[in-house]
Amino acid sequence: MNKKLQQQIIQAKDIDQKARFNCKPGKLTMKNYMVYLVDLVNNDLIKHVIKKHVYPTQKMISKKGMQAFWLLVQHQDNDVELQKQCLKQCDFELKNKAFLMDRVLINQGKKQIYGTQFIGEIRDKKNVDKRRAKMGLEPLRDYLAQRKKQSK
């Protein structure tokens, strides 16, 4: 395992989360610009990691490291091609693949499959819970209720 790479990725994830926690959605503030800048820096980091080490795996950076790497990729909305390549090449957990797949679809103006994003429509909503279960996700109704509690 590459402990140094794992620590670098986890540190980048921690900075990402601090920037987002302080952000006020929909407002142009200095804190919101910081999120944009953090995403730009992380884009370079992700590409550097891939170029130097290939696409990371859990064996390379651990489960915790892959969780952090996934979060960095998830926030690369200005680089959908990078998101798509990581979705294909990285061994993310199934639930994280579902989140990233929906994010990529939304970023391409398409309907999401698993209902993980709070914008956009869901394709074949009648069967969404079956698809969610295959990816290790709770039923959509429970997910939405949980997110509603968290936002209060």
C-alpha positions as CSV (number, residue, x, y, z in Angstrom):
1,M,0.0,0.0,0.0
2,N,1.2,3.5,-0.8
3,K,0.7,5.2,2.6
4,K,2.1,8.6,1.3
5,L,-0.4,8.7,-1.6
6,Q,-3.2,7.6,0.7
7,Q,-2.4,10.5,3.1
8,Q,-2.2,13.0,0.3
9,I,-5.6,12.0,-1.1
10,I,-7.2,12.0,2.4
11,Q,-5.7,15.4,3.1
12,A,-7.2,16.8,-0.1
13,K,-10.6,15.3,0.8
14,D,-10.4,17.0,4.2
15,I,-9.7,20.4,2.6
16,D,-12.5,19.8,0.1
17,Q,-15.0,19.1,2.9
18,K,-14.0,22.1,4.9
19,A,-14.4,24.4,1.9
20,R,-17.8,22.9,1.2
21,F,-19.0,23.0,4.8
22,N,-18.3,26.8,4.9
23,C,-20.0,27.4,1.6
24,K,-23.5,29.1,1.2
25,P,-25.2,27.6,-1.8
26,G,-26.4,30.0,-4.5
27,K,-24.5,33.0,-3.2
28,L,-21.3,34.4,-4.7
29,T,-19.1,34.7,-1.7
30,M,-15.4,34.3,-1.2
31,K,-16.0,31.0,0.5
32,N,-17.8,29.8,-2.6
33,Y,-14.9,30.8,-4.8
34,M,-12.7,28.8,-2.5
35,V,-14.7,25.7,-3.3
36,Y,-14.1,26.4,-7.0
37,L,-10.4,26.8,-6.4
38,V,-10.2,23.6,-4.3
39,D,-11.9,21.7,-7.1
40,L,-9.4,23.1,-9.6
41,V,-6.5,22.0,-7.5
42,N,-8.0,18.6,-6.9
43,N,-8.5,18.2,-10.6
44,D,-4.8,18.6,-11.1
45,L,-4.1,16.2,-8.2
46,I,-6.4,13.5,-9.6
47,K,-4.8,13.7,-13.0
48,H,-1.3,13.6,-11.4
49,V,-2.2,10.5,-9.4
50,I,-3.5,8.8,-12.5
51,K,-0.5,9.7,-14.6
52,K,2.0,8.7,-12.0
53,H,0.3,5.7,-10.4
54,V,-2.5,4.8,-12.8
55,Y,-6.0,4.6,-11.5
56,P,-5.9,4.0,-7.8
57,T,-7.3,0.9,-6.2
58,Q,-8.2,-0.2,-2.6
59,K,-5.1,-2.3,-2.6
60,M,-3.0,0.7,-3.5
61,I,-4.5,3.3,-1.1
62,S,-7.0,1.4,1.2
63,K,-10.8,1.5,1.4
64,K,-10.5,4.8,3.3
65,G,-8.2,6.2,0.6
66,M,-10.6,5.1,-2.2
67,Q,-13.5,6.7,-0.4
68,A,-11.6,10.0,-0.3
69,F,-10.5,9.7,-3.9
70,W,-14.1,9.0,-5.0
71,L,-15.3,12.2,-3.2
72,L,-12.7,14.2,-5.0
73,V,-13.8,12.8,-8.4
74,Q,-17.5,13.2,-7.5
75,H,-16.9,17.0,-7.2
76,Q,-15.2,17.3,-10.6
77,D,-18.4,18.5,-12.3
78,N,-16.3,20.7,-14.7
79,D,-14.5,17.7,-16.0
80,V,-17.1,15.1,-16.8
81,E,-14.7,13.1,-19.0
82,L,-12.4,12.6,-15.9
83,Q,-15.5,11.5,-13.9
84,K,-16.4,9.0,-16.6
85,Q,-12.9,7.6,-16.9
86,C,-12.6,7.2,-13.1
87,L,-16.1,5.5,-13.0
88,K,-14.8,2.9,-15.5
89,Q,-11.3,2.4,-14.2
90,C,-11.4,2.8,-10.4
91,D,-12.6,0.1,-8.0
92,F,-15.0,2.3,-6.1
93,E,-17.6,0.7,-3.8
94,L,-20.9,0.0,-5.6
95,K,-22.8,2.7,-3.7
96,N,-20.1,5.3,-4.7
97,K,-20.3,4.1,-8.3
98,A,-24.1,4.7,-8.2
99,F,-23.5,8.3,-6.9
100,L,-20.9,9.0,-9.5
101,M,-22.9,7.5,-12.3
102,D,-25.9,9.7,-11.4
103,R,-23.6,12.7,-11.2
104,V,-22.1,12.0,-14.7
105,L,-25.6,11.6,-16.2
106,I,-26.8,14.8,-14.6
107,N,-23.7,16.6,-15.9
108,Q,-24.5,15.4,-19.4
109,G,-28.1,16.6,-19.1
110,K,-29.5,13.1,-18.8
111,K,-31.8,11.4,-16.3
112,Q,-30.2,9.8,-13.3
113,I,-30.5,6.1,-12.6
114,Y,-30.3,5.7,-8.8
115,G,-31.8,9.0,-7.6
116,T,-28.7,10.0,-5.6
117,Q,-28.7,13.6,-6.8
118,F,-31.2,16.2,-5.7
119,I,-31.5,17.8,-9.1
120,G,-32.7,16.3,-12.4
121,E,-35.2,13.6,-13.1
122,I,-34.9,9.8,-12.4
123,R,-35.1,7.3,-15.3
124,D,-37.7,4.6,-14.7
125,K,-38.6,5.8,-11.3
126,K,-40.9,2.8,-10.7
127,N,-37.9,0.5,-10.5
128,V,-35.4,2.8,-8.9
129,D,-35.5,1.0,-5.5
130,K,-34.5,-2.3,-7.2
131,R,-31.6,-0.6,-8.9
132,R,-30.6,1.1,-5.6
133,A,-30.7,-2.2,-3.7
134,K,-28.3,-3.8,-6.2
135,M,-25.9,-1.0,-5.4
136,G,-26.2,-1.3,-1.7
137,L,-28.4,1.8,-1.3
138,E,-31.4,2.2,0.9
139,P,-34.9,2.8,-0.7
140,L,-35.2,6.3,-2.3
141,R,-38.0,7.3,0.2
142,D,-35.7,6.5,3.2
143,Y,-32.7,8.3,1.6
144,L,-34.8,11.5,0.9
145,A,-36.2,11.4,4.5
146,Q,-32.7,11.1,5.9
147,R,-31.3,14.0,3.8
148,K,-34.3,16.1,4.8
149,K,-33.4,15.6,8.5
150,Q,-29.8,16.4,7.9
151,S,-30.6,19.7,6.2
152,K,-32.6,21.0,9.2
